[in-house]
Amino acid sequence: MALDPADLPDDIVALKAMVLAARTLADDAQSEIQNLKLTIAKLQRDRFGASSERGGKLLDQLELQLAELEASVAADNVQVAIATGRMDEEEKRRPARRPLPDHLPRERLVHADSGTCHSCGGDRLRKLGEDITETLEYVPASWKVIQHVREKFTCRTCETITQAPAPNHPIARGRAGPQLLAHVLFSKYRAHLPLNRQSAIYASEGIELDVSTMADWVGACAATLQPLVETIEKHVLSAERIHADDTTVPVLAKGKCRTGRLWTYVRDDKPFGGSAVAGGHPERRQCAAPATLFHYSPDRGAQHPERHLAAYTGLIAHSGTIRPVIPI
């Protein structure tokens, strides 16, 4: 709760007691924060064990509790600084703030003054300089409907009707634009936001998108991107050496959450100067572009990587689960 300096007691003894109580609360919270950090670190180390699902839920709860405690400690420190009149010292103890990203667009908001001198009231002012303070702002996503217009023309000479061809679209007869499709795919596969939660978010913004509709979009995009996947696979598996690993992926199911596997195969020739791109002098050859190939499986069976790498004949750097075993 915010503390107004005007509400502070005038009595020195009462003020000292208030400051001492606030510091005690902050110290207790800080101790609990350290204990939570140790517990979270242990859970993160054990997250791939037999009880990983139960540990993952506990980890989420502890991280939420930790965030709330850290916010509470920050508020207590500010209250103490206000009560003791040491707000400047509190500001100095905070870590240095990183500058805001340079790639973001800047919008100038000029706060106009009265236009007269604050001392004599004169209006003969000339600009001496300016002070700029930057704040980071979030612009909520916006929706729009793009109308693709193809005008028809008739030739006055031969009466032939001409019209521009229909634009290409990622999904045949689809009504979702490429940016919306990319956003749905990113939210699902990179931000791990299920389609049902995306549907609820869009509904809160006044856009009704059924889960089944978005599922059709995802499937159609997968089919459209298949040639790109095959190109990446061919590029990765043509390397002299690849790095391989797998990680767990939570998969929604009725009444529970299953654990799938995401297999990762990485080509990165730079560390050892691998095969060169075609052409060029041997002494000036450049390493092929790095790339990553992903495969999903419902379990960790050895048959999955064996199928993924059936045609691969190079070296594999791995964590001990992929065959053939070739140590690096």
N, C-alpha and C positions, 0 to 999 in steps of 0.2 A: 504494500500500500504506500502511495506517495506521501512524503512527509513535508508539510509546509513549515519553513523556518519560523513563521509567526506562531505556530502551535507549540514550539519548544518551551519548556519551563524556564522561568527566570532563575529559579533556585539552582545554585551550582551543584549541590549534592544530588538533587534529582536529575540534573543533566548528566552528571558523571555516571549515575546508575543506569540511565538510558543508554549511554554510549557503551558501557561495559556489557550490558545485556545484548546489544546489537553485535558487539565483537564476539561474544561467546557463541551466539547463534551462527555467525559467519565461520568461526573456527570449527564448530561441530559439523557444519555443512561441508567444510573443506576436508575434514577427516573422512566423512562419508563418501565424498567424491573420490578420494584416493583409493578407498576400499572398492568402490564400484569400478574404477579403472582397472584395478588388479583382477577383479572377477571377470570383467569384460575381456581383458587380454587372455585370460585362461580359456574362456569360452570360445574365443576366436581361434585359439590353437587347437581346441578339441572339436571344432565345428564339423569335421569330416569323420568323426567317430561313429560308433554304433548308435549313440543317442543324439545324433546331430539335429534331428527334427525338434525334439524337446528342448535341446540346448539353444537352437535358433530362436524359438519363441521367447525363452528366458533372456537371450541376448537382446532382442528387440525391446523387451520391457525394461531392462537395465539401462540401455542407451537412452530411452525416453526419460527414465528417472534421473539419469546423469545430467541430461540437458536441462531439466527443471531445476535441479540443485544448483547448477552453475549459474542459471539466471537468477536464482534466489540469492546466491552469494554476491553477485554483482549488485543487486538491489540493496543488500545489507551494507556493502561497502560504500555505496553512494549515500545512504542514510547517515552512516558514521561521519563521512566527509562533510555533509551538510551540518550535522550537529556540532562538529568541532571547528567549522569554518576552514577546513583544509581541502576544499574542492580542487584547488590547483594541484595539490600533491597527488590526489586520486587520479587526476588526468595524466600526470607524469608517469604513474605506475603502470598505466595501460600500455600494452605492446604497440609499437609504431604501426600505424595503419598503412597498408599497401596502397599505392596510387590506383585510381580507377582505370580500367583497361583503355588503352589508346585507340583501339579499333572501334569503339562505340561512337555513334554520332553524338555531336554536342548540340544542344539547343540553348540558345542565349535567352535568358529571361531578365530583362533590365528593369530594376526597381527604380522608378523615377522619383527624384526628390521633389521638393516643393518648388524649385526653380528660383528661390531667393536665398540670400545670405542669412545664415542662422544667427549671425552677430548683429549686422546693421540693417538687415532687411532689404539690401540692394539686390537688383536683378541683373547686374552686369557680371555674369559668371562665365568663366572659360574652363574647359575640361583640363584637369591636371593629371588624371590617371584613373585607374579603376581597380577595385578589389574583386577577385573572382573566387567564389566558394562552390565546389562541385558536390552534388548529391546524386546518388544512384537511384534511378527510377525504373519501375517496371510498367511496360505498356501491355495491357491484357490483349490476348489474341482476339482478332476480329474475323468475322465471317463475311463473305460476299458471294454473290452469284454472278458468274461470267457468262454473258450471252455470246455464243459463237454465231455470228451473222454471216450468211453466204448469200449475197445478192444475186438475183437472176437478171440476165439481160437477153434481149432478143435482137437479132440482127435485122435491120431494116431492109437489107438487100436480099437475104435468102431466108429470113424468118427463123433461123436456127437459134435455139435457146442455149446460152452458155452460163456456166456457174462454176465458181471455184470449188476444187475438191474438198471433201470433208477433212478436217484436221485429224491427225493421228491421235489416238488415245490409248493409255496403258491398258484399259479394260474395254473390250468391245461393248458398245452401247451403255457404257458406264456413266454415272452422273457425278463421280468424285474426281476432282482435279488432281494432277500429279503431286502438288504440294500437300494436299490433304492425305493422299495415300502414303506419302513419305512420312508424314507426321504420325499416322496410325501405326505404321511399321516400326518407326523409331520408338514410339511409346510402348509398344508391345515387347520388342526384342531388346531394346537398349535400356529403357527405363523400367522394364518389367512391370508394366501396367496392363493387367488383363483387359480384354475387350469389354467385359461387362462393366468394369469401372470406368473405362473410357466412355462408354455409352451413357453412364450416369453423369459424368462431367459435362458431356456435350448437351445432355438434356437440361442441365442447370443453366446452360447458356441459350436455351431456346431452340436447340437443334436436335431433332429426334432421329437417331441412327440406331437401328436394331443391331443386336449382337450378331445375328445371322447374316445381316447385310455386310457388316465389316469382316466377318469370317470369309465370306465370298470374295471380298476385296483382297484379303491376305492371300487366299489361294490363287487368285488370278495374278497377283503381283509375283508370287513365287514362280508361276509358270512363265511369266514374262521375263523374269530375271534368270531363268535357267541357263540360257546361253552364256551369260556372264559368269555364273557359278562354274560351268564347265570350263570356261577359259581360265579362271583362277585355279581350278583343280589341275588342269594341264600344266600351268606355269609352276605351281608349287611342287608337283610331283616330278618335274623335270630337273629339279635341283640335285646337286651332288650330295647334299646333306640337309635334313630338315629336323626341326625340333617338334616334339609331340608331347601332349599332355591332355588330361581330361579334368573336368570339374563338374560339380553337382548343379542341377537346374531344378528348382521347384516347379512342379506341374500340377495345376488344379485338377481335382477329380471330385466326384460326388461324395460328400461327407468327409473328405480328407485331402491331404496334399501329398502327392507322390513325388519321388525323386528320380529325375532323369539324368542323363549324362550328355555333356557337350564335349566332343572331341575336337581338339585344336591342333592343326598342323601348320607350322610356321616356316616360311622360307626367308632367310636373311643372310645373304652371302657376305655382307660387309665385314663381319669379324674375322673371317678367314680367307677373304679374297676368292670367292667361289667362281663358278663358271661365268664367262664374260657374255655380254650381249653380242649378237651377231655383228661381224664386221669390225673394222678398226685395227690398229696396230697392236700386237700382243703386249707391248710394254705400256700401252695407254688404255688397255681394256678396262671397262667399267663393270662393276658387279650388277647382276640383274636386279630389278626392283623387288623389294621385300613384299611379301603377301602372306595372308593368313587364310586357311581353309577350315571351315567349321562343318562338323557332322553331328547330328543328334541321334541318340539311341535311348530306349526306355530303361536300359540297365547297363551294367559295366561288364558285360560278357566279352570275352576275348575275341569272339567271332566278329564283333563290330570293327575294331581296328584292322583285323586281318582282311576283312572285306574292303575297307577303305584303302588299304595299302597293297592290295593284291598285285598290282602292276608296278609297284615301286621297287627299284633295285639299288638305291643309294644307301647312305648311312642315316641312322636315326638316333638322335639324342632324346632320351626319354626318362621316365621316372620308374621304370621297372615293370610296366604292365604290357608293353607292346613288343611283339616279336616280328622279325628276328631281333635278338638282343645283340646289339653292336655297341659296346661301351665306347665313350668318347673321352 
